Amino acid sequence: MAAFNLLQLWLFLMAIIWWPTRGHQLGSRCHHDEDCTMEMSGGVMCDEGRCECSPHHVPFNKSTCIQASLLGFGCVLDSQCRDRVENSSCRNGSCRCDAGFVPFKRHACLPPAQLGKICYSEEQCRMWDSDSKCEYIIPNVIGRCQCTAASHQLGVQCLPRAVDVDHNDNNAVEISSFENSTPVSLGLRCISDSQCSAADPHSRCLNGICDCRFNNGSAVPPCSALNTGCYPGTFQCRATGACISWFFVCDGRAHCADGSDEDGCKGPRCPPLSFKCKSGGCVSRASLCDGVNDCKEGEDEQGCQGEKTCPSYTLRCRGSAGESRCLPEYELCNAVKGCPDGSDEMRSVCRGKRGKGIPGLTNTPNCPFRCANGRCRSSAVICSGRDGCGDNSDEEQCSICKCPSS
């Protein structure tokens, strides 16, 4: 009998501790979903022994859960919107994006997108700069923010274009001048002293070119418009003076902070180190003889059979007549055999047998650039942002010098 009474007492205590009580509310103890749904309304469930709102439902009061909403749907609480879409709230009875965010379809509120960053809508770019747009990589899905045709990138801003200069010079490269304070780096064309000094306070506009104010009395100044300090054959960014590989010029994506490596690529004049299509526009020299028509009429692939010669800035395979062909210069010594006979990856050339020396352009087709360790590489590796030589000598002279202060 005593054992029976103890059993009854134990069962009674368990009932008090674990069994649900009447008047269930959110947070009340439960065993099953029915314990909650019998006395509560909306989407409720028993979660780990407590009555809680179901997924994508939010508390309205202690006994009711209401469904969360996507953008544009009805609501009464901010939490209804934020449960489904971050950075949204309930305004005028429907879910809307908070200030400073733009809607993307029904399920996202996007922050402003800076120039060069990934974008999903035009509005996302325009919130950062009204003169920018989303240059789609996949139409109406994803792209990158870029300045419109009527403006030009300077840092993280789009500035309006002004008049072009020197249209009568057939050898000139078309540039766009903005305000007189727009930075122009050493050795590039200018229209005012303030443009030069904005990039280097000790430079000025001399005969239409940014040059140092002082030359230290040297016959050959260590830093000047004729000796900027960058490797020859690289592209100098207009505002910053950073130097980048010719590979990046007119490749469809801005690599200079000011976008000057893509300025003028739609023609009629091309940026330095790019290839001008006779059918209009300019493309990267890397597109020459790559097997793809990048120019409208395929001019970048003309003469690439290599029967006798190859176009400038390309590489000719040394094979027999039936194997003759031309390759883009960047394929030289890139550890991937492009020529049928492997002449683009000859060990005696790529590994180098002349010993160490001063790195630089050699102007020879079988070794366009010699590294400090003696290896040969394509000139495309120079200032590419990656160590192409193995000793980083191709990345040592990739920014212009600073003018002396006196």
N, C-alpha and C positions, 0 to 999 in steps of 0.2 A: 504493500500500500504506500509506504514512504517513497519507494522508487517511482510509483505512478504519479504521486504528487509533485515530485521533482521534475518529472517529464512534462507535466502540465504547466508548471511554472516556467520551464525553459521555453516551451512553445509560446506562452503568453508574452514573454519578454521579446522573443524574436518577432512576434507580430507587431509589437509596439515599435521596434527599431526599423524593420524592413517593410512591413506592409504599408501601402499607400493609405493616406487618410482622405477624408472628404474635403472638398473645397480645394482641388488642385490648382496651383498657379505655376508660373514659370519659376523653375528652381526647386519645385517640390519633388520629393522622392517618388520613384516609380519603378515598376518591373517590366512593363510592356508599353508599347505605344498607346494601346487602348486606355491605359490608366490616365493618360494626358488628354487624349482626344474626346473622351466621354464628357469631360467638364470644361474643356477649353475650345476655342474656335480658331480657325485659320490653320496654317501649316505648323503643326507641333509634333514632337516625337519624344521618345524616351531615349536619352543619350547618356550612357554611363550612370544610370540610376537617377537621373534628374530630368524633369520636363524642360525641354529647350525648343527653340524655334527650329524648323526644318531648314535644310540648305536653301539659300536665296529667299529666306523669309526673315523679317526683323520684328522685334517686339513693338506692339502698338500700345499695350498696357500690360498688366500683370497676368491677364488671362487670354490675350489675343495676339496672334502673329499675323502680319500681313505680308504679301508677296513683294519682293524687291522688283525694281523696274529698270529697264534700259533707257537710253536717251530718247526723249520724245514721248515717253509713255507717262500715264498719270501717276501722281504720288500725293502723299500728305505729309511725309516725313523726309528729312534730308537723308537719313540712314537707309531709306528704301533705294535711293539712287546710288549712294556710296558703296553699298553692298555689292552692286554689279559693276559699277563704273567709278574708278578712282577720279578724284578731282571734279566731282559733280555734286549737285545739290538740287533740292526741290524748289522751283521758282514758278509762281503762278500756276500751280497745280500740275506741272510736268517736270521731268528730270532734264536738267540743262548743265552744260559745262560751267565750271567756276570761271571767274574773270582771269584772263591770262592764259586760257586753254581753248583749243579749238576742237569741235566734234569730229570724229572719224567714224563714219557709218553710225551704228547704234551702240557700239560697245566700248568706245574709248574716247577720252579727252586728252589731246596731245599738247605738250608744251611747245613754245616757239622753237624752230629749228634754225641753228646758226648756219651761215654760209659754209658749204662743203660738207655739211652733216646730212645724215639720212633723213628723208622726208616722205610722208605718205599723202600729203595734200598741198595744194598751192597756198592755202590759208596759213598752214604751219610755217612756211617760209616768210610770208608777208608780215606775220606778226613780229618777226625779227627785223626785217627790213622791207619796207613797202615796195622797193625796186627790185626785189628778188622773186624767183619762181622755183618750182620744183621741176628739175630736169629729170624726167622719168627714165629709169633704166628698164623697168617693166611698165608699160603704159597703164596709168591710173592705179598702180599698185605701190611701187617704191621707186625712189630716185634720190637725188642730192640737190640741195639748195644752191642755186647759182644766180648771179645777177642777170637782169634782163638785157636785151640787146642795146637798149638805150642807156645803159649804165655800165660801170666797170668796178670790179672788186678792188678794194684797198683795205687790207687787213680783214676785218669782219664787217665791213660796210660796203654798200654799193653807192658809188658817186656818179653823178650825171656826166656824160661825155661832153666835151667841148669840141672845137674845130680841130681837124687834123692839120699837121704842119708839113711844109716842104713837099707839096704834091708835084712840083716840077722836077724833083730829083728821081730819076727812074731807078736808081740803085738804093734809094732810101727805103727804110722799113716804116710802114705806117704806124704812128703812135697816136695816142689820144691824150690831150692835155686836159686836166681838170682845173682846179683852182691853182693859183700860183704857189700855194703851200703844199701841193701834192708832192711827196718825196720822190726824188729821182737820184739814183745812186751813181757813184763815180764812173765816168767813162761813157755815160749814156746821154742822149740828146735832151736838151732842156730849153725853156723859154724865159726863165727868171732865176735869179740867185736864190730866192726863197725856196724853190723846188729842191735845189741841191743841198742847201743848208738844213732842210728838213730831214734829209737822210744822213748828212754828215755836217756838223756845225762849222767845220773848217774847210768846206768846199764852196765853190761858186760856179755860176754859169759863165764859161769863157768860150766865146765863139760858138755858142750853141751846144757846148758839151760841158758836163759837170767835171770840174777839175779841182785840184787842191789849191787853196789860197797861197800856200807857202811851199817851197821846194827844198828848203834847207841849203840853198846855194849849190846844189849838186847838178852836174851836167846831165846825169841820168838819175832823176829822183827815185828813191825806193818805192814811193807810192804816188801814183799820178793817173791821169786818164788813160795813158798808154801802158801803164803797168799797175793794173788793179789788184794783182795778187792771185787771181783765179787761174786754174788751168786753162790754156787755150783750148778752143773747141767745145767749151761748156756754155750754157745759156745763163746769162745774168738776169736775175729777177729785178724788175725795174725799181721798185720801191725799197726793198730790203737789201739788195746787193748780194743775196745768196746765189750761189751758182749751182746749177743742176745739169744732169746729163741731157744731151741732145735727144735722147730716146723719149723724153717726156714732152717735148715741144709739139703742140698740136696733136696730142694723143686723145683729146676729148675730155681730159680731166685736169683741173688746175692743180699744179704742184707748187707753184709760187704762192705765197700768202696773198699777193695782190692779183693773182690770176694772169700775170703778164705773159706767161708761157702759152696761154690760149688766146691772147688778144690779137686780132687780125687774122685768125685762122680761117675765117669765112671769105677772106680776100678783100680787095683785089691784090694787096701787097702782103707778103708772108713774113712772119717773124724770122729772125735769123735761125739757121740750122734746121729749118723745116723743108719740106718738099712741096713745090707749087704745082698743082694740077692744072694742065692747060684748059681743062673743062671748067675750072673755077674752084676756088678754095685751096686749102693747104692741109697736108697730112704729115704725120711723123715720118722721119726718115726711116724709122724702123719698119715701115710698111713696104719699103722697096723690096721687090722680089720675094715677098713672103707667101706668094701663091693666092693672095686675096686681092680683089679689085677694090681698093679704098678710094681711088678717084672715080668719078662718074664714068669716064671712058676708059678706065683701066690703064692710065699712063704710068702708074707706079709699077706695073708688071711688064712693061714693054722692054724688049732687049734682054730679058732675063734667061734666055736659052743658053747663053754663054758660049756660042759657037766660036767666036773670036775674042770678043771683049765683053765686059759687064758694065752696067751703069755705074756712075760715080757712087761712092759710099756703099758699095756692095762687095761681096766676096766671091771670087771665081774658083770653083772646084777644079782640081788638076787632073781629073779623069780623062779617059779617052773621049773621042768625038761623040760617041753615043751617050756618054755619061756627063758631058759638059752641062753645067748649069750655074746659075748665080744664086747666092743666098744673101739675106740681110747681114750686114757687117756684124751685128751683135751676136751672131751665131759662132763667131770665131772663138775657139778655146773656151767654150761654155760647158764643156764636159758632156755634151750631147752630140753625137756624130750626125751631121746634116748632109755632108757630101757622101756620095756612094763609095768613094775611095778613102774616105776619112781624112782628106787633106785639110779640113777645117780643125782637126784635133791632133795634128802631128805633134808627137811628144817632144821632138827636138825644138819646136817653136813654142809650144804652150808652157813647157817646163823651163825653157831658157837655159842656154849654155854659155852665155856671155858674161856671167857673173853679175854681181850687184853693181848698181850705179845710181845716177840721178833719174827718178821717174819722169816720164814725159812722152809727148807725141813723137813718133818716129817718121811719120809720113811714108811708111812702106806698107804695101798691102798685106804682107804676111805677118806684120807686127805693128798694128796701128798705135798701140800704147805699150811701152815697156815699163814694168813695175820696178820698184827699187830692188827687189830680190832677183831681177833678171828675167822674170816670166813675161810672156807676151799676152796681151788681152785686147779685146775690142775697145775702141774709145768710148763705147756706150757705158762701160763700167765706171767711168770717171764721174765722180759726184753723183752716183746713183743712190747713195744712202746706204749701200751695203759694201762690205769688204770684198772686192772682186779679185784682188791680187793675192790675198793671204797674209799680207803685211800691212794692210790698210793704207798703202801709199797712194792709192787712187782716190782716197777721201781726205787728203791732207790740205789741199788748196781749193776749198769750196766756199769761200766767202771773201769778199773784197777787203782790201786793207783800209786802215783808217788814216786820214790825212793828218800830217803833223800840225800841232797847234801854233807853231811859230817858225 
